[in-house]
Amino acid sequence: MLEPRDEMILRMVVRRSSIQEMCAATRYSSTKSVHDRLRFLEQEGYILPPVRPKTARSRLVTQKGVDYLRAHNYLSEEEARVYINGARFEQRDQGAEAGISER
């Protein structure tokens, strides 16, 4: 179970919020705190790291993260399906930009 602030950050990753927006919403006094929580969510497998540094909005929620949000009624089934399908296309496109090919 995630802490309330971590849940909020996870929901904001889905909405593509900026670090500053996350900081304001969670009432953290510094962006470093949000970065620390994002790293925690990455380590726990709820989100993927950004493809390139300094691109916080490029983070994607993993299937584990989507399942968590669905289980706690933060995402409807339709929203989850749309997000997952969109994230797959985006991840493929970001991989192509980074020179990673699909097999």
N, C-alpha and C positions, 0 to 999 in steps of 0.2 A: 504494500500500500504506500502510495506516495504522500508526501506532505502537501497541504493545500497550495502552498506557493509553487511547488513542483508541478502539481496538476495545472495550475494557471499557466505556467510557462509552457507546458506541453500543449495546452489548447492554443496558446499564442503562436507556437511554432506552426501549427496547422494553418492559422490565419496569416502567416508570413509577417508577423509583427517584427519591428526593429528591436534591438537591444534596449534602446532608450524607452520604447513603449512598454517592454517587459518590466523594466526597472520601475517605471511609474506605477504600473498596475499591481506589482507585487510589493510596492513600497520599500524596495531595497534602496539604500542610500548611495550605492555605487554600482556601476556597470560590472565591476569585477565580481560582485556577488552573483549577478545573473550569469556571467560566463562560468563561474564555478558550478552553478546548478545545471547549466547546459552540459558541462563536462560530466557531471554526475549522471544525467539522463542518458548521455552517450554510453557511459560505462555500464549502465544497467540495461542497455539495449532498447531504450524507448525511442531514441532518435539517432539519425546518422550524422556524422560530422559534416561540416560544409565542404563542398568540393574544392574550393579555393579559400585561402585565408581572407579574413575581413569580408566575408559574404554570409553573414548570419542568416539572412533571409533564404539562403539556398539549402538550409537544413531540411531534412525530410523526416517524418515520423515513420518508424518501422511498423511492421505488422503487430508487434507486441504493444507498441504505443497506441495504435488504432484500436486494438482489442481492449486495452485499458480504458480508453475514452468511451468506447461503446458500452462496456460493462458498467460504467459510472454515469451513463446517459448524457455524455457531453457531445456525442455524435450519433446521429440517426444511422440506420443501416444504409440508407441511400447516400448520405453524406460520406460515410466510410467507403462505400463502393466507388463513388466519384473521386474521393481523395486518393485512394489506392491506385486506381487506374491512371489518374493524372500524374501521380508520383512515379509510376513505372515509366511513363513516357519521358518525364523530366529527367529521371535518373539516367535513362538511356541517352538522352540528348547531352546531358552534362558529361557523361562518360566519353561520348564522341568528341566533345570539346577538349577534354583532357587527354585525348589520344588513346582511350581505352576502347577496344573493340569487343562486340558481343560475339559469342561463339554459338 
